[in-house]
Amino acid sequence: MRRFILPENANTDAISAVCQDGVLTVTVEKLPPKLTTEAEHVNNSKSNMDPRYTGEILKHLEKQNELLTSTYNSMSHELHKLQVEEEMLMRKFYDLMAAQGLSKKKEGSNNVWDGGRTGQSTASLPNTVDISDGGIDRHSSAMVTFTASDEQM
């Protein structure tokens, strides 16, 4: 006769045995690991805490809290400054684009913007194929005034 002592984590409800060809095979499953709740963890840590160090830990945590609050306030202030700066830059950009759009309109619709240079040119501009009229390919031409300075020639 053989005796076996089962460990504490053995699931006694799920023990199975099979006898085959004179060999007895016993299977013992383990219990799933016990999950501790947050409250149990806090209770265990409180009971293990040495009261001599509680004051030091409290001071340390208060200092950490002050540092984090200071960092948060500093970062919030910096974020606000960056948002104000972004708004100013966007307004300047919008004003610049609006002014450039007005200057282009004042130059006239015949002139082509070429980095501040103008020149003489004629161009033929093809239209795209219009499918609605049976796919007939139509071309139209337009005259574009382009004046060149002496350095471009």
Contacts in CASP RR format, 6 or more apart in sequence:
PFRMAT RR
TARGET T0000
AUTHOR 0000-0000-0000
METHOD contacts of the structure
MODEL  1
MRRFILPENANTDAISAVCQDGVLTVTVEKLPPKLTTEAEHVNNSKSNMD
PRYTGEILKHLEKQNELLTSTYNSMSHELHKLQVEEEMLMRKFYDLMAAQ
GLSKKKEGSNNVWDGGRTGQSTASLPNTVDISDGGIDRHSSAMVTFTASD
EQM
4 26 0 8 1.000
6 12 0 8 1.000
6 28 0 8 1.000
9 30 0 8 1.000
9 31 0 8 1.000
10 28 0 8 1.000
10 29 0 8 1.000
10 30 0 8 1.000
10 31 0 8 1.000
11 28 0 8 1.000
11 29 0 8 1.000
11 30 0 8 1.000
11 31 0 8 1.000
14 28 0 8 1.000
14 29 0 8 1.000
15 26 0 8 1.000
15 27 0 8 1.000
15 28 0 8 1.000
15 29 0 8 1.000
16 26 0 8 1.000
16 27 0 8 1.000
17 24 0 8 1.000
17 25 0 8 1.000
17 26 0 8 1.000
17 27 0 8 1.000
18 24 0 8 1.000
18 25 0 8 1.000
18 27 0 8 1.000
19 25 0 8 1.000
36 44 0 8 1.000
104 113 0 8 1.000
107 113 0 8 1.000
110 144 0 8 1.000
110 145 0 8 1.000
111 118 0 8 1.000
111 145 0 8 1.000
111 146 0 8 1.000
112 118 0 8 1.000
112 119 0 8 1.000
112 121 0 8 1.000
112 144 0 8 1.000
112 145 0 8 1.000
112 146 0 8 1.000
114 146 0 8 1.000
117 148 0 8 1.000
117 149 0 8 1.000
117 152 0 8 1.000
118 146 0 8 1.000
118 147 0 8 1.000
118 148 0 8 1.000
118 149 0 8 1.000
119 145 0 8 1.000
119 146 0 8 1.000
119 147 0 8 1.000
119 148 0 8 1.000
119 149 0 8 1.000
119 152 0 8 1.000
120 145 0 8 1.000
120 146 0 8 1.000
120 147 0 8 1.000
120 148 0 8 1.000
121 144 0 8 1.000
121 145 0 8 1.000
121 146 0 8 1.000
122 143 0 8 1.000
122 144 0 8 1.000
123 141 0 8 1.000
123 142 0 8 1.000
123 143 0 8 1.000
123 144 0 8 1.000
124 139 0 8 1.000
124 141 0 8 1.000
124 142 0 8 1.000
125 140 0 8 1.000
125 141 0 8 1.000
125 142 0 8 1.000
126 139 0 8 1.000
126 140 0 8 1.000
127 138 0 8 1.000
127 139 0 8 1.000
127 140 0 8 1.000
129 135 0 8 1.000
129 136 0 8 1.000
129 137 0 8 1.000
129 138 0 8 1.000
130 136 0 8 1.000
130 138 0 8 1.000
END
